[in-house]
């Protein structure tokens, strides 16, 4: 039993802990930016059809809370399974594919000046 405990403690590295924190922060940032974007620009701005349907059905807040809660839970499961590189890759995907585009649309895009 002591060997197993040492193995598990060893597998949870500083890298893994930093990556799961970044993952959770990315989820929160994406949720906030999505909520702001949908409220400012309308629900048609959401590119994810499943999330758009959930927003139309449940409302923006509950749909985003549910989606981000599920994502955070699955990210935590990956962290516990010690596949930290996968979580790190997901952090990069969120920054490039979700947070970056929202920042461009909300703060850089000249089209936002029309609203």
Helices and strands as residue ranges (DSSP letters): H 2-11, H 14-41, G 43-45, H 49-58, H 60-80, H 84-94, I 95-99, H 100-103, I 104-108, G 110-114
